[in-house]
């Protein structure tokens, strides 16, 4: 059981560094160990890590299925909320709405401690982050902004800088959807100020999706939008260099 939890943690961390082959290998090992131990909590951690890896490797359907499988076996702790949130992130608009509703219910049903707290926990702020992302998917930037702005930790709730970064990015995207690029620049400022060693692949991967919108269409001749796109490109390039030094790439390919 301990080995399964350690491997699940390594899978999550490798994904944050953009090393998806290593993340997949650690995740599969975690799942095998958890199943051999007959430990549903550890199995849920492994499936959570594997869902994340599949999502960032471009396999949304597989990511959703893994998250739902993890949700079904997970004890009523906050990892169960996270698994429902991951399913929402990987689903289409309708499926995302259903899954985020399931996450909110899981928040109310939480009755036991997490098997591995920290990165596999999901408090109010993390849930707000995924809710904001779901609203963006359903073309509702106003609700996304409200969710992002209302994100407040409960007493004792730990919130990682990556989660705060994602909330800022969601807010930035919402402002761009409302044709307010100045608002986008303001909300992205804390993220763009992160040192290269803290620029997780999950942050750079999402930020990079903004560049086409900032350099084409209605913003093609907007100097502020072009400047922001340049900042994002520089940010991602610097992050890539830092992450290459952080962890050597694995040799397996994710499936």
LINJO-V381611 format. One record per residue. N is the residue number from 1. RES is the residue in one letter. SS is DSSP state (2 for helix, 1 for strand, 0 for the rest). PHI is phi in radians with two decimals (* if undefined). Layout:
n: <N	N>
res: <RES	RES>
ss: <SS	SS>
phi: <PHI	PHI>
This chain:
n: <1	2	3	4	5	6	7	8	9	10	11	12	13	14	15	16	17	18	19	20	21	22	23	24	25	26	27	28	29	30	31	32	33	34	35	36	37	38	39	40	41	42	43	44	45	46	47	48	49	50	51	52	53	54	55	56	57	58	59	60	61	62	63	64	65	66	67	68	69	70	71	72	73	74	75	76	77	78	79	80	81	82	83	84	85	86	87	88	89	90	91	92	93	94	95	96	97	98	99	100	101	102	103	104	105	106	107	108	109	110	111	112	113	114	115	116	117	118	119	120	121	122	123	124	125	126	127	128	129	130	131	132	133	134	135	136	137	138	139	140	141	142	143	144	145	146	147	148	149	150	151	152	153	154	155	156	157	158	159	160	161	162	163	164	165	166	167	168	169	170	171	172	173	174	175	176	177	178	179	180	181	182	183	184	185	186	187	188	189	190	191	192	193	194	195	196	197	198	199	200	201	202	203	204	205	206	207	208	209	210	211	212	213	214	215	216	217	218	219	220	221	222	223	224	225	226	227	228	229	230	231	232	233	234	235	236	237	238	239	240	241	242	243	244	245	246	247	248	249	250	251	252	253	254	255>
res: <X	X	X	X	X	X	X	X	X	X	X	X	X	X	X	X	X	X	X	X	X	X	X	X	X	X	X	X	X	X	X	X	X	X	X	X	X	X	X	X	X	X	X	X	X	X	X	X	X	X	X	X	X	X	X	X	X	X	X	X	X	X	X	X	X	X	X	X	X	X	X	X	X	X	X	X	X	X	X	X	X	X	X	X	X	X	X	X	X	X	X	X	X	X	X	X	X	X	X	X	X	X	X	X	X	X	X	X	X	X	X	X	X	X	X	X	X	X	X	X	X	X	X	X	X	X	X	X	X	X	X	X	X	X	X	X	X	X	X	X	X	X	X	X	X	X	X	X	X	X	X	X	X	X	X	X	X	X	X	X	X	X	X	X	X	X	X	X	X	X	X	X	X	X	X	X	X	X	X	X	X	X	X	X	X	X	X	X	X	X	X	X	X	X	X	X	X	X	X	X	X	X	X	X	X	X	X	X	X	X	X	X	X	X	X	X	X	X	X	X	X	X	X	X	X	X	X	X	X	X	X	X	X	X	X	X	X	X	X	X	X	X	X	X	X	X	X	X	X	X	X	X	X	X	X>
ss: <0	2	2	2	2	2	2	2	2	2	2	2	2	2	2	2	0	0	0	2	2	2	2	2	2	2	2	2	2	2	2	2	2	2	2	2	2	0	0	2	2	2	2	2	2	2	2	2	2	2	2	2	2	2	2	2	0	0	0	2	2	2	2	2	2	2	2	2	2	2	2	2	2	0	0	0	0	2	2	2	2	2	2	2	2	2	2	2	2	2	0	0	2	2	2	2	2	2	2	2	2	2	2	2	2	2	2	2	2	0	0	0	0	0	0	0	0	0	0	0	0	0	0	2	2	2	2	2	2	2	2	2	2	2	2	2	2	0	0	0	2	2	2	2	2	2	2	2	2	0	0	0	0	0	0	0	0	0	0	0	2	2	2	2	2	2	2	2	2	2	2	2	2	2	2	2	2	0	0	0	2	2	2	2	2	2	2	2	2	2	2	2	0	0	0	2	2	2	0	0	2	2	2	2	2	2	2	2	2	2	2	2	2	2	2	0	2	2	2	0	0	0	2	2	2	2	2	2	2	2	2	2	2	2	2	2	2	2	2	2	2	2	2	2	2	2	0	0	0	0	0	0	0	0	0>
phi: <*	-1.11	-1.09	-1.10	-1.15	-1.09	-1.19	-1.11	-1.08	-1.09	-1.09	-1.11	-1.12	-1.11	-1.11	-1.08	-1.56	1.41	-1.68	-1.25	-1.14	-1.12	-1.06	-1.12	-1.12	-1.12	-1.13	-1.12	-1.09	-1.03	-1.16	-1.07	-1.12	-1.15	-1.16	-1.14	-1.39	1.11	-2.01	-1.03	-1.10	-1.19	-1.07	-1.12	-1.09	-1.09	-1.18	-1.08	-1.15	-1.16	-1.10	-1.04	-1.07	-1.08	-1.08	-1.34	-1.60	1.54	-1.92	-1.11	-1.07	-1.14	-1.06	-1.11	-1.15	-1.15	-1.11	-1.15	-1.08	-1.13	-1.03	-1.20	-1.71	-1.26	-1.09	-1.33	-2.01	-1.39	-1.09	-1.12	-1.08	-1.05	-1.10	-1.14	-1.13	-1.11	-1.09	-1.06	-1.12	-1.61	-1.54	-1.25	-0.98	-1.13	-1.10	-1.14	-1.07	-1.16	-1.19	-1.21	-1.12	-1.13	-1.12	-1.13	-1.16	-1.08	-1.10	-1.22	-1.55	-1.01	-2.37	-2.32	-1.25	-1.18	-1.22	-2.58	-1.28	1.62	-1.17	-1.76	-1.60	-2.50	-1.68	-1.11	-1.20	-1.14	-1.12	-1.09	-1.06	-1.20	-1.11	-1.05	-1.10	-1.14	-1.10	-1.10	-1.14	-1.71	1.02	-2.22	-1.12	-1.12	-1.17	-1.08	-1.13	-1.10	-1.13	-1.14	-1.25	-1.54	-1.13	-2.37	-1.28	-1.26	-0.95	1.48	-1.40	-1.49	-2.26	-1.30	-1.14	-1.16	-1.15	-1.04	-1.07	-1.14	-1.11	-1.09	-1.15	-1.03	-1.11	-1.08	-1.11	-1.06	-1.12	-1.16	-1.12	-1.60	1.07	-2.23	-1.11	-1.11	-1.13	-1.06	-1.06	-1.10	-1.29	-1.48	-0.95	-1.11	-1.26	-1.19	-1.49	-1.11	-1.14	-0.91	-1.18	-1.87	-1.52	-1.04	-1.06	-1.19	-1.39	-1.15	-1.09	-1.39	-1.06	-1.10	-1.25	-1.42	-1.01	-1.02	-1.19	-1.42	-1.98	-2.25	0.98	-1.17	-1.75	-0.98	-1.85	-1.57	-1.11	-1.14	-1.15	-1.11	-1.12	-1.14	-1.05	-1.13	-1.08	-1.12	-1.08	-1.11	-1.01	-1.17	-1.11	-1.14	-1.13	-1.06	-1.12	-1.16	-1.24	-1.10	-1.40	-1.37	-2.71	-1.17	-1.19	-1.38	-1.79	-1.35	-1.86	-1.41	-2.09>
